[in-house]
Amino acid sequence: NRPNAPYDTGELYPDGNRRVVATGYAPATLEPATRNDGTQNYEHLTIPKDGYCTTDVLTSITPLVASAALPFDRTDGEPLRFMHALSKVTFKAKLAEDMGKFLKNVRIKLDPTLVPVAVQWDRTNYTYKPESGTVESYSINQPKDANSDYYQLTSENPLTIGTAYIVTEKTKLPVTITVARAESSNATYWKDVTYKTELPFTIARDKTDEWDQDKKEDTLYANEAYAFTLVFGEKGIELVGNRCPWENGGYLIVPIYPVTE
């Protein structure tokens, strides 16, 4: 293999100029399933059960023409540009100004239709499409504080409950939300209250931005991250949402080096 190569797929470049796509898991320790012929199946990337909603999938945005004679890292070559194949959602929670109860220990159970169990290569559109299951849901639980208790919600700064990678192109988020409620902040007994709902949302789109063109305001797309704040009031739950930069955002520019004899 080429010395000091920062990224080496371990695969030979194709003979002749062919379209090449690179994809993989994050964390990178995961590996694709093996086909009957012994090759790894990069067309259908399954996600292990213990990695549901915590496993990301990165894929090159468009196939590039390359070969051993014309590698990606040549002086005039075009680098592979990567994107996230899933949507990422971060849930936060706060109290409405009129809320007279005290709340803590927020649990958000995502419907199975939101949970990606695999991504499938679409040969027609040259992209990966996430697939959901029919049985497995996923729960996001508010973390405990240093005293092994839960911070109580306030009407000021929202508390971050947790994050999940979900299936793309959803127009609503079907969830079951459970919170512990009491009449005072120092109560010894907190009663669980459960809401089952479909969270609607509207994402502001800038039609002058190339990325936002032809995208709907009520749809979650691949390679985008969203922060949703649940606002608990006396009469129910409100949802405030906005699109936000993916951490260390932008495209990942990654050179792929050829394997040499």
Backbone torsions as a table, in degrees:
resi	resn	phi	psi	omega
1	ASN	NA	152.4	-178.7
2	ARG	-60.9	129.8	-178.2
3	PRO	-63.7	147.7	173.8
4	ASN	59.5	24.6	178.8
5	ALA	-74.5	119.8	-179.1
6	PRO	-69.7	-28.3	178.7
7	TYR	-135.9	118.6	-179.6
8	ASP	-133.7	115.9	-176.4
9	THR	-74.3	-16.4	-176.3
10	GLY	78.2	5.5	179.8
11	GLU	-113.8	142.1	175.5
12	LEU	-69.0	147.9	170.9
13	TYR	-66.4	152.5	179.5
14	PRO	-71.8	154.4	172.3
15	ASP	-74.9	132.0	-177.1
16	GLY	77.4	168.6	-178.7
17	ASN	-83.2	111.6	179.6
18	ARG	-129.5	160.7	176.4
19	ARG	-73.5	133.9	-177.1
20	VAL	-125.6	136.5	175.8
21	VAL	-124.6	138.7	175.7
22	ALA	-117.5	138.5	179.4
23	THR	-152.9	161.7	178.3
24	GLY	-178.7	173.4	-177.8
25	TYR	-85.7	157.6	163.7
26	ALA	-132.8	111.9	13.7
27	PRO	-72.3	148.5	-173.8
28	ALA	-74.3	-4.9	179.9
29	THR	-72.2	-18.3	178.4
30	LEU	-75.6	150.6	-180.0
31	GLU	-130.0	148.4	178.7
32	PRO	-64.2	157.3	175.7
33	ALA	-65.8	156.6	-178.8
34	THR	-98.5	133.2	177.0
35	ARG	-75.8	174.9	178.8
36	ASN	-64.1	-27.4	-179.6
37	ASP	-86.4	5.2	176.5
38	GLY	91.6	-6.2	179.1
39	THR	-87.3	155.8	178.7
40	GLN	-82.9	139.3	-174.5
41	ASN	-90.5	94.3	177.9
42	TYR	-87.4	-5.8	177.3
43	GLU	-82.0	-28.3	178.9
44	HIS	-130.2	96.4	-177.7
45	LEU	-91.9	105.7	177.9
46	THR	-81.3	149.9	178.7
47	ILE	-109.7	126.5	-178.9
48	PRO	-63.6	150.3	-176.0
49	LYS	-56.4	-40.3	-179.1
50	ASP	-76.8	1.0	176.7
51	GLY	-113.8	8.2	179.5
52	TYR	-57.8	130.8	175.4
53	CYS	67.0	-1.4	174.5
54	THR	-114.4	-4.2	-179.7
55	THR	-104.5	127.7	176.8
56	ASP	-99.5	157.1	175.2
57	VAL	-127.6	125.5	177.3
58	LEU	-106.3	140.6	-179.8
59	THR	-145.4	149.9	175.6
60	SER	-66.0	145.7	-172.0
61	ILE	-69.6	-46.1	178.2
62	THR	-135.8	148.5	176.2
63	PRO	-64.4	144.9	177.3
64	LEU	-117.5	147.1	175.8
65	VAL	-84.7	124.8	-178.6
66	ALA	-157.0	161.5	176.4
67	SER	-154.9	177.4	178.0
68	ALA	-60.8	-30.6	179.6
69	ALA	-80.7	-23.7	-178.6
70	LEU	-128.3	71.8	-177.6
71	PRO	-71.2	165.3	-176.9
72	PHE	-65.5	-29.8	-172.8
73	ASP	-91.1	11.4	177.4
74	ARG	-65.2	160.8	-172.9
75	THR	-55.4	-42.1	-177.5
76	ASP	-101.0	15.1	-177.0
77	GLY	-82.9	160.6	178.1
78	GLU	-97.3	126.7	-178.9
79	PRO	-75.2	157.2	172.3
80	LEU	-71.3	132.5	177.9
81	ARG	-112.2	125.4	-172.9
82	PHE	-102.6	154.3	176.4
83	MET	-139.6	167.2	174.7
84	HIS	-87.2	130.3	-179.3
85	ALA	-80.0	-10.7	-178.0
86	LEU	-115.9	170.2	168.6
87	SER	-95.4	151.2	175.8
88	LYS	-119.5	132.1	178.6
89	VAL	-122.3	137.4	173.8
90	THR	-118.3	125.8	-179.7
91	PHE	-100.8	134.9	173.0
92	LYS	-124.5	165.2	-178.2
93	ALA	-147.1	146.0	177.3
94	LYS	-153.0	172.1	176.0
95	LEU	-95.9	146.3	170.1
96	ALA	-72.9	159.1	-177.9
97	GLU	-60.7	-29.0	-175.6
98	ASP	-93.5	6.8	-175.4
99	MET	-75.5	121.2	-178.4
100	GLY	-96.7	-7.2	179.3
101	LYS	-97.9	167.3	177.9
102	PHE	-111.4	133.5	-174.7
103	LEU	-127.6	148.4	173.2
104	LYS	-160.8	178.2	177.2
105	ASN	55.3	63.9	179.5
106	VAL	-80.9	131.0	175.8
107	ARG	-127.2	128.2	-177.5
108	ILE	-119.7	113.7	-179.9
109	LYS	-99.1	116.2	-179.7
110	LEU	-81.2	137.5	177.5
111	ASP	-62.8	148.9	179.0
112	PRO	-55.3	-26.3	-179.7
113	THR	-68.1	-14.4	179.7
114	LEU	-95.6	-12.9	-171.2
115	VAL	-92.2	114.3	178.5
116	PRO	-76.3	127.8	176.9
117	VAL	-106.9	-12.1	179.3
118	ALA	-169.7	164.5	168.3
119	VAL	-124.8	138.7	-175.1
120	GLN	-117.5	132.9	178.0
121	TRP	-71.8	127.2	178.4
122	ASP	-99.0	105.4	-175.9
123	ARG	-67.8	-23.3	-178.4
124	THR	-78.0	-44.3	-175.2
125	ASN	-101.9	2.6	178.3
126	TYR	52.8	53.9	178.7
127	THR	-154.9	163.9	175.5
128	TYR	-97.3	136.4	179.1
129	LYS	-115.7	123.6	177.5
130	PRO	-68.3	148.1	177.3
131	GLU	-120.0	138.2	176.4
132	SER	-100.3	164.4	176.2
133	GLY	-98.3	-164.6	-179.2
134	THR	-124.4	-9.3	-173.6
135	VAL	-118.3	-47.5	-169.4
136	GLU	-79.0	124.6	171.5
137	SER	-100.9	-178.4	178.6
138	TYR	-144.9	136.4	-177.6
139	SER	-111.5	134.3	173.6
140	ILE	-106.6	118.5	-175.0
141	ASN	-113.5	134.1	176.8
142	GLN	-58.1	127.7	179.2
143	PRO	-69.5	154.8	178.1
144	LYS	-83.3	159.5	177.7
145	ASP	-86.4	-172.3	-175.6
146	ALA	-64.8	-21.3	-179.3
147	ASN	-96.7	17.3	-179.5
148	SER	59.2	32.3	172.6
149	ASP	-124.8	-175.7	-178.3
150	TYR	-112.2	137.6	173.1
151	TYR	-63.6	138.2	176.7
152	GLN	-80.4	145.8	178.3
153	LEU	-70.0	145.5	175.3
154	THR	-124.8	173.4	177.8
155	SER	-90.6	4.3	-178.1
156	GLU	-101.1	-105.9	-176.4
157	ASN	-74.8	125.0	178.2
158	PRO	-65.0	143.9	174.6
159	LEU	-89.2	137.6	175.4
160	THR	-80.3	122.9	-179.0
161	ILE	-89.0	-44.6	179.3
162	GLY	166.6	178.3	-173.8
163	THR	-130.2	151.3	177.3
164	ALA	-150.3	145.0	169.4
165	TYR	-90.6	128.5	-173.8
166	ILE	-129.0	170.0	177.7
167	VAL	-63.6	143.3	-175.5
168	THR	-84.5	170.2	174.1
169	GLU	59.6	38.6	173.9
170	LYS	-93.2	143.7	179.1
171	THR	-106.0	-11.3	175.2
172	LYS	-148.0	156.3	179.2
173	LEU	-113.5	98.0	175.9
174	PRO	-74.6	119.5	-175.0
175	VAL	-140.6	160.7	168.8
176	THR	-118.5	121.8	-175.3
177	ILE	-113.6	128.2	178.1
178	THR	-122.3	133.1	177.3
179	VAL	-133.5	154.3	173.2
180	ALA	-94.2	130.5	-173.8
181	ARG	-125.3	143.4	177.7
182	ALA	-144.9	167.5	-178.0
183	GLU	-87.3	-16.3	179.2
184	SER	-143.9	160.1	-176.2
185	SER	-70.6	-24.7	-178.9
186	ASN	-106.8	24.3	-179.1
187	ALA	-64.2	147.4	177.0
188	THR	-89.7	-18.6	-178.9
189	TYR	-121.0	123.4	177.7
190	TRP	-117.2	128.1	-177.1
191	LYS	-99.8	132.7	176.8
192	ASP	-73.8	134.0	175.5
193	VAL	-124.3	132.8	-175.4
194	THR	-118.8	134.4	175.7
195	TYR	-117.9	136.2	173.0
196	LYS	-119.0	121.0	-172.2
197	THR	-154.6	167.6	170.2
198	GLU	-110.0	113.4	-176.9
199	LEU	-78.5	117.1	174.2
200	PRO	-85.5	165.2	179.2
201	PHE	-160.4	160.9	173.7
202	THR	-135.2	122.6	179.9
203	ILE	-103.2	123.3	179.1
204	ALA	-64.5	128.8	179.7
205	ARG	-117.5	138.3	177.7
206	ASP	-100.9	104.9	-175.3
207	LYS	-66.0	-15.1	177.1
208	THR	-86.6	-8.8	179.0
209	ASP	-89.9	127.2	-177.9
210	GLU	-56.9	-37.2	-178.3
211	TRP	-65.5	-33.3	-175.8
212	ASP	-87.7	-10.8	-176.5
213	GLN	-61.0	136.8	177.7
214	ASP	66.2	16.2	177.2
215	LYS	-105.3	139.6	-178.4
216	LYS	-81.8	152.0	-177.9
217	GLU	-78.5	-14.2	-178.2
218	ASP	-110.1	25.2	-174.3
219	THR	-130.4	136.6	175.3
220	LEU	-91.3	126.9	-177.0
221	TYR	-111.2	161.3	175.3
222	ALA	-63.0	151.7	175.2
223	ASN	69.6	17.8	176.6
224	GLU	-126.0	146.4	178.6
225	ALA	-115.9	144.9	-176.7
226	TYR	-133.4	143.9	173.8
227	ALA	-115.1	123.6	179.8
228	PHE	-115.1	128.9	177.6
229	THR	-108.7	118.3	175.0
230	LEU	-84.0	125.0	-179.8
231	VAL	-110.7	110.9	-176.7
232	PHE	-90.2	120.6	177.8
233	GLY	-123.3	179.2	-178.9
234	GLU	-63.9	-30.1	-174.9
235	LYS	-101.8	3.5	179.2
236	GLY	143.5	-157.3	-176.4
237	ILE	-116.1	133.8	171.2
238	GLU	-107.5	160.2	-179.4
239	LEU	-127.7	127.4	174.6
240	VAL	-116.4	123.9	-176.2
241	GLY	-130.6	151.0	173.7
242	ASN	-153.7	150.4	175.9
243	ARG	-79.5	137.9	-176.4
244	CYS	-135.7	159.3	-179.3
245	PRO	-64.3	140.4	170.8
246	TRP	-67.5	137.9	-178.5
247	GLU	-50.8	136.6	-175.2
248	ASN	51.0	45.8	-164.5
249	GLY	-65.1	-170.9	-175.2
250	GLY	87.6	-178.7	180.0
251	TYR	-81.2	147.2	175.1
252	LEU	-93.1	119.3	179.9
253	ILE	-96.9	112.8	-172.3
254	VAL	-126.1	119.3	174.1
255	PRO	-77.5	135.9	176.9
256	ILE	-110.5	124.5	-175.7
257	TYR	-98.9	145.7	179.6
258	PRO	-75.9	151.4	173.0
259	VAL	-83.9	131.1	179.4
260	THR	-115.7	157.6	-179.7
261	GLU	-73.6	NA	NA
